[in-house]
Amino acid sequence: MEWVKLCIDFVLHIDRYLSTIIEAYGLWTYLILFLIIFLETGLVVTPFLPGDSLLFAAGAFAAKGSLDVAWLFVLLSIAAVLGDTANYWIGNLLGPKVFHGKKQPFFE
């Protein structure tokens, strides 16, 4: 239950946590942002991640000079495209099995 509270707090106060992440991890922040954007766009089970608000907060920190806007643009664009591609292939592989398998009332 504590994990759920932490996730909700992270989404609601992304700006506070992002400044802490930038201070604590330095260049590793770009990898953390990459993974969050990739997972949010690439996996159906992670839509709770703060993708849009994270992009806005990262842009604000780039405007302050804490992050490099060029690196953000390149890395997060790649993360979104790779996540979208991964999500497509997961759906392409699992979709026919779900919809053409035994009848389930949820998928009719």
N, C-alpha and C positions, 0 to 999 in steps of 0.2 A: 504494500500500500504506500510505503514511503517513496518508492520508485515512481508511482503515478503522480504523487504530489510534486516530486522534483521535475518531472516532465512538464506538468502544467505550469509550474513556476518558471521553467526555462522558456516556454513559449510566451508567457505573459511578460517576462522581463528579459528579453533577448539582448537588449542593449547593454544591460549590466553584466550579463554573463559573457558577451562577446568581448567587452573590454578586459575582463579577467582572463579570458582565453588568449587574447592578443598579448597581454603582459606576461602570462605564464609560459606560453608555448612559442612565441615569436613566429618564425617561418613555418612551423608546423601548423599554424592556424589555417594556412591555405589548404593543407591536406584535410583538416577537420571540416572546413567549409565544403570542400570537394566531396567528401564522403556523405555529408548531410544532404547536399543537393542531389547526388547520385542516388542515394537511398530513397529520398522523397519522390523522385521521379521514376525510379526504376523498380521499386517493389510495391505491389498492391497493398501490402500489410503495413506500410509505414507512411500513410498520408498525414499522420499527426505531427510529423516533423515540421519545424517552422521554415519552410522553404521561402515563401514570399516575404515574410517579415525579416527573415535572415538576410535576404538579398538587399532589402532596404537598409537594414542596420549596417551591413558590410559596406554599402555605398556611402553611408554617412561617415563611417570610420575612414574610408578611402578619401573622402573630402577633407577630413581633418589631417590626413597625412599618415595615419597609423597603418594603413594598408595601401598597396600599390594598385591603382585602378586598372592598369593594363593586365597585371597578373590575375586579378579578380575576373576581368572580362574573359580572358582566354581560358583559365582553369574552370570557371563555373559554367561557361558555355559548353566546354567539352564534357563536364559532368552531367549536364542536362541532356545532351545528345546521347551520350553513352547510357544514361539511365533510361531514356525513352526507348532506345534500341533494345536494351535488356528487357524492359517491360513488354515490348512487342514480341520478342522471341519466347518469353515465358508464356504469354497468351497464345502464341502460335503453337507451342508444344502442348500446353495443357488444355486449351480451349476445346479442341475436338473431343478429347477424352471426357471432359465434363459434360458437354452438351450431347454427345452421341453415346454415352454410356447408359447405365440403367436409369430409368426415369426417376427424377427427383423433383418434388413439387417446387422447390426454390428456384430451379433453373428452367421451368417450363414457360 
